[in-house]
Amino acid sequence: MNEQTMTFSVHEDREGQLRKNLTTIYDALREKGYNPINQIVGYILSEDPTYITTYNNARSLIRHIDRDELLQVLVKSYLGE
């Protein structure tokens, strides 16, 4: 029997899923001819889902992302943490 304590991080798993969903949303916006950065920022600031296309289920995906969590991940990524 192994006596070592195993660790499990839901946070890291959640960030990976958030990154995957945000990439899907970004790609859907780009494919439809939108500026993905502008559209995602518009959504973050207003929480208005109409900034996000319905193409490839992107609008549904964005609704499942907590804006506060998204901002935390983006700031951490920007600052290299």
N, C-alpha and C positions, 0 to 999 in steps of 0.2 A: 504494500500500500504506500502510495506517495504522500509524504508529509508536507510537501511544499504547498503554500497557498497560491491558488490560481487567481489571476485578476481578470476582470472583464470590464470593458469600457463601452458603454452604450453611446457615450458622447462621440468617440471616434467613428463608430459605425454610422451615427446620425449625420456627422459631417460628410462622410463619404456619400451617403444617399442624397444629401442636400446638394453636394457638388455635381452628382450625376443628374439630378433633376434640373438644376440651373443650367447645365450644359445643354440638356435637351431643349429647354426653353429658349436659350440663346440661339441654338441651331435652327429652331422652328422660326424664330423671328427673322433671322438672316435669310433663310430660304424664301420667306414671303416678301423680302425686299425692305424690311424695316431696319432701322439702326438699333440693334439689340441693346446696346448700352443705354441709349436714351429711353427706350421703352421700359426697360427694367427699372431704371432710376425713377421714371414717372410712376410706375407701380409702387415702388418702395415709398415714395413721398406721399402718394395719395391713397394707396390701398385700393385703387380702382382697377379691377381686373380687365377692363376693356383696353388697357395699355398692352395686354398680352393677347396674341392671336390664339384662336381655337385650334389652329393647325397642329397636328401631331399631339393633341391633348395638352398643349402647353398651358392653356388657361386653367385647366383643372389641376395641373401640377403646381402652378404658382399658388393656388389657393390652399394647398397643403403645406406650404412653407411658412413658418412663423417669421414675421418680418424682423422682430428683435433678434432672433437667432441668426437669421441671414446677415444682418448688419454686424453682429459680433464676429461671425466667421469671415466676412469680407474685410473688416478692420484688422483682424488677426493676420489674415493672409497678406494684406497690404503692408503691414508692419513687419512681416517675416517671423511671426511667432509660431 
